[in-house]
Amino acid sequence: MIALIRTEFTKAFTRTRTLIIGLLLIGLPILIVVAINSRSDRPRRDDGDGPGLFRLATQSGLLVPAAVLSVTSAFLLIVIAGTIAGDSVASDANWGNLRYLLMRPVSRTRLLIAKMFVAGSLIWMATLVITLAGLVAGVLMFGYHDVTVPGLAGLFGGFHLSTGALLVRLVVATGYVAFGFTALLAVGTLFSAMTETAASAIGATVGVYIVSEILDSIDQLGVVRYGFPTHYFGAWETMFTDNTYSPD
């Protein structure tokens, strides 16, 4: 099993696709930080939407990773995670490597577990990389400070977050987002094992999550929405904006 996992990791890290994904995960947070900084000097109109993560990010670079996670977990990380999961088995089948792998004295179950473990690890790594990139870029641009989140109309209901509290909640948010892709990993591996074309498996996996997002936005579905894999994706954001752990 260990040899299988080591081989799968070696194949994953030597692919050009992995390098491109890594550069994207590092470059996008930097671009977002530059965009936030370029707009920080502009006057803001009071639209009554309350303090969002991007508005609060200029107060402390420790909030930048949360803002980056908020915007990327809705689509970009889904595509990346779907690509990793959907490509796990189908790519070997498409290249003809799977036939030779199965000829070795290794059970199909162990091979599938190894591929799921590596794919899941890569998804966690992707989430961690984009968080760390946002943290480094944010701290370099805005520093690391305590944050005071204003309440309604700036009069009451506000709260204060120390740097320690921000770091703890950032760790929780990163783990929450990464763990949220567990269902995607299962769906992607299923589709990947059912087809020999990686593109089909990736498209089907991402499609399931897009459909889930669309259906989840329909309030008339009621409690049915709670079973969708994307329903609780953004529940962690209230830790930073409302000082609560929202169940919705």
Buried (B, 14 or more C-beta within 10 A) or exposed (E): EEEBBEEBBEBBEEEEEBEEBBEBBBEBBBEBBEEBBEEEEEEEEEEEEBBEBBBBBBBBBBBBBBBBBBBBBBEBBBBBBBBBBBBBBBBBBBEEEBEEBEEEEBEEEEBBBBBBBBBBBBBBBBBBBBBBBBBBBBBEBBEBBBBBBBBEEEEEEEBEBEEEBBBEBBEEBBBBBBEBBEBBBBBBBBBBBEBBBBBBBBBBBBEBBBEBBEBBEEEEEEEEBEEBBBBBBBBBBBBBBBBEEEEE
